[in-house]
Amino acid sequence: MSPSSKDDSMLMRQKLIHYKSELKNFENQMRQLERALDREKENALFWKNKHAEAYSVNDKDAELEELEKELYQLKNEHSEQAIIIESLKERISRKQPIIEEKVIEKIIEKPVEKIVEKQVKVEVDRFQATDIISYFQHSVLLPTPDEEEMMILGNAVVTNQTSKSLVSPIICLKVKPHENVSLTGKVIDEKEIEDSTIPSSALQWQYAHPKWREKIKQDGEYWIRPTRSAQLAPNQPMRFESFQLLIPKELNSSFVIVEGYFYSEEWKQGIPFLNKIVLTLPTEE
């Protein structure tokens, strides 16, 4: 294994140790918050029963709501850390060295007859679906009593870890159920690019499907592609950042799911993201 391969492997293992430590911290924080939440619920219930008329529990309810939001946020971060760790473990387990073979040639130099080792480097051609790392990062913003919608803020990230450039990269985000749920982001219709007053440097994404409105309305699918790059180079990330998913409080469903798929000329069958955005909604009993 070459020095660069050893360094890469060591760096990945250090990252894995770091993420495991972060994951452990999140788990400890979650347990502490869960215990604190249970205590606050017991205290609130006690005071409601004992001093229902004399004691206002508005402050307790607000504190409980904040704790629940913080716990929910930690659970999301915990899930993301777990996904990153699993991805690193997989990459370490199948990591191939840059030097695939070492061919040793013994060259005898006269008159000293010193043996010199000569290495022949053979580059590894990496081009598997598992070398394309795609995943979501997201946070959930719970609504206040005055708000009618809750919001999910997210990023879709794709990294090309193959040894070749990927031509015509496309991301598909599929929302279920799509009725009354809307996804917005920094995306523009191709026909509107020339007429747009937005600086060209800020136009990063455009709709990839010619009938994109129908795909959104009928299937809940958002097909997008970069506006300024026709290829995704090796070891280069591609990010669809800060998209927003707006979900009404009175949604006729107990869940919302966002799935992601990556496509290119080389991967026309599509490669699913490593994770999904899953939001479970409370139902009235």
Steps between C-alpha positions, in 0.01 A plus 500: 500500500638842405553777760202692362275194535618446858433867576151479346419188697632650825303820437181303444555302820561823691175637359322182602632532857392866506149424377466212747594739779250757373234230476567399860468862611169534318372182664598630846335836431186326376481288815547808720233690310260208516548479877456876535191487281348223712569700818344813357194306388461353849541845660252659262246225562550530878440876503206472264331254734596668828458867414285499188350840573778676689800401288551581134677230304562711191869532584527126557327427169737735318800335665369156406455612140857630484634174646303297246635712215858461625454125542358470149795696358749276681328188367536634145869578555547158660347337191726698264813410699401131490460515121841663458663236723342213304619657175856534636497140624395377157766705327771375737391137457519515121781757473742401219853630504612725219785259443332179393812305425870528567726352237850463637783500256847421617753707316861408557740787468857404434749494656322568832218259416252703704138380491253775413123454541287656231126551555253506215184688593169376367214748541173357632195564284222572750155522347233339716165626625632485856767756404229763451408629848160677514317604816271756667578747777189652655340672798133522603350830613188437707222759461392740770131502602444793260663332199311279256801312358805316622822515301787267412827668397732272307806447283543227239868403463658280231874419493664324205762262641550311175808548284303656211291809438123446496320659205168687534446455876135521611330480841142382548323580829176307551252622764233269645220588539533793259149642537508831692876459565730737311877495449675825411862593438740694279375341176397677179334392175745478208280734293520767769881504537565762229221728626592465866626806687689274743881502445612199298743405778201447731311276257625159605208265425234464231217256438619201298161367382327685211161449671625560851174656623306188402758272667468697823120511489442137398793312657652734758836475316743793474760440224788751512849541353788748538482802267874560459652152500434214260730261688574395857876451530664228717504584873281803434183562708175634360255673740139606468493720806234657721191350340179538702217254544177660625253267671155617615392414853177346379665263252289192433791264567694369798838535329705688239790335315757654266709259290800592288647345184809586296516456121760556230577375150696215661232419763169534316333249732553735795682462832294553819624727778646340812220644714149641479328791670221346708262709711236328712200721573270473802152366432181584682360207692 
